[in-house]
Amino acid sequence: MATSEMTDVLETGRRGGTERLYAYRVRGRGRSAVVLWIGGRGDEPDQVYALAEAGRSRVPVFVTVRQARVYVSRRGLRPATSEADTLELVRVQHWLEDPVRRKVPSGSVLETWNFFEDLARGLDAVQRLPQQEAVHNSAYEKLFGGESAAWTPDEQRAVLELITAGVELWNSCPVTVNPCSLIVRGGELGTPGVW
């Protein structure tokens, strides 16, 4: 990758443009962190901000929203807002343990579904989620309308498969921890902490 392209990726998490970055707190059992999220322009889909390092994408993660804001501002960008929304992934993980007997936390499942799609796009790993078909669209529409109780067995199975794959993606995706500590000497990238 050319130096100017690398600069674009480091600044925006994707090639070209200067998208606005949002801090997004994810609270899960296996991993909790603040990530950066890029809102798509027009018909472009949203995605979680990821860095391309040695041909592999990594998600920068932070302990606090302040760390995420500092990271963004050090790259000459402005955070879209000083606030951060929170995804309560723990609620969804609790439901996944016994989805037959537990009530679907509809709002959390909907947010989680959207987050996992954005995460997969940011990592260029959409193949790690099940390919979405008509049954997924139908289940999503019911979920969006607050009607998850009306899911067919096929729709529930499709949602469980997708959310389970997404949890695995989130818990196993490569991350760079607090990349504000990244040291740059003579134009060479330093080594941030990674998981």
N, C-alpha and C positions, 0 to 999 in steps of 0.2 A: 504494500500500500504506500502511495506517495506521501511525503511529509504533509502537504496541504490537506490531503484526504484524511490523514490521521488526526490533524488538528480539528477538522470538521467533526469527526467521530468523537473526539474527546470533548468538544464543546457541546455537541447536541445529542450524542447517543445514536445518531444515524447520519448518513451522508447528506450534506447540504442543508440549507435552511437554518433558522435560529428559532426553533420551537420554544414555547414557554414551558418551563419545568414546574411541576407541582410536587410537594413532599406528600408522601402517602405512608402512613404507619400501618404495618401488618403485624397483628398479634396472633401468633400461632403457637402450638405446643412445641414443635421441633425447632422452629426458627421464628424469631420476632425481630423486626428491624424497620427502619424508615428507608423507603426507596424513593426514587424520583420517577415521575410519570410524565409522559409527553402527550399532550392533547393533540389529536390529529386535526389538520386544517381541512375544512370542506368535507369531502368524502373520504379523506385519509383516515384510517383507523388509529385509535390510540395505541400507545405501547409503553411498556416500562423501559426506562432509560438503561442502556447497557453499553459497556465499553468493549471494543474489539481489541483484544490483547493476544498477540501471537496466534492469530487465526481462530481464537476462541472468545466467545462473548462472556463477559462477567457483569454482574449487576453490582453497582456500588451500593453499599448498605451503610446506614448510620445508626447510632444509638439515639440521637436526638434530632429533632427538626432543626434546631439551630445549626448543628453540624452540616446538615444537608443544605441549608441556606448559605452558609459560608462557602461550601464547595461550589455552589452555583455562582455566587458572586465573584469568587476568585477566578472564574473563567470569563468574567466580563458580562455575564448574563444576569438578568433579574428574575428572581422567583416570581411566579405568577401571583402568589399570595403568601402571606406570612403564616397562614394557618395550614393545618394538615388534617385531612380526613383519616379515619381509622377503620380498617377492615378487621372485624372480630372473627378471625379464622378459627379461633378456639371453639366458638359456638358451632361452627360447621363441622369441625372435627369431632365434637361431642355427638352431634347428630349422626355422623357417619358410623359411629360405633354400633348403633342399633336403629337404623333408619325405619324399620318396620314399626317399632313401638314408640319412637320419639317423633314429636311434631316437627315438621320442617320449619327451620328458621328462615322463612322466605326471603326477607330482606338481605340477610347475611349470605344466603346461598346465591342470590342474584348478584350481589357485589363480588362474591368470590368467583363466580363463573366469569364475570367481566374481567376481573383482575388476572385470572389464569390465562385468558385469551391474550390480554395485553402483555403479560410476562412472556408467553411463548413467542409473540411477535418480536418483542424487544431482544430476545435471545436468539432469534432466527431458529426457533425450535418448535414450530407448529406441529411437526410430526410427532411430538411427545404427547399431544392430546389426541383423543379419538377424533376421527374425521366426522364433522357434524353433518347430519342428514336431516331429513324431514322430521323424524321423531325428536331430534334435539330442538328443532325450530318450534315444534308444537309444545314441547315441555317448557321451553324458554318463554313462549307467549303466555302460558298458564302461570308460570312463576312471576312474570312481570305483572300480570293482572291479579296477583294474590290468590291464585286458584290452584296452588300446588296439590291440594287435597283431591283435585280432579285428575291428577296424573294417571295414565294407564300404567299397567305393570311395565310395558316396554319403555315408556317415557321415564319412569322412575329408575329403571335399570340404566338407561342412557345417561341420566343426570348423575347417578352414583358413579358410573364408570368415568365420566368426564371429571367430576370433582375429585375423585380418588387419584386420577392421573395428575391433576393439577396440584394437589397437595404434595405428591411425590416430586413433581417438577420444582415446586417452591423449596422443598426441603433439601433437594440435591443440586440445585443449580449453582454454578460457580459464582462466588461473590468476591468483591474487593471491599474489605472492611475499612471504613472511614478513610477514603482516599485523599482527604485533606493533608495527610501526612506524606503524600507522594513527594519525593525529592527529585528535582530536575537539576542536573549538572551538565553544563556544556551541551544542552539540547538533547541529552539522553534521558529517557524515562527512568525514574528510580523504581524500587520494588516496594509496592504497597503490601499490607497484610492481606492474605487471601485465605479462604476456607475451602 
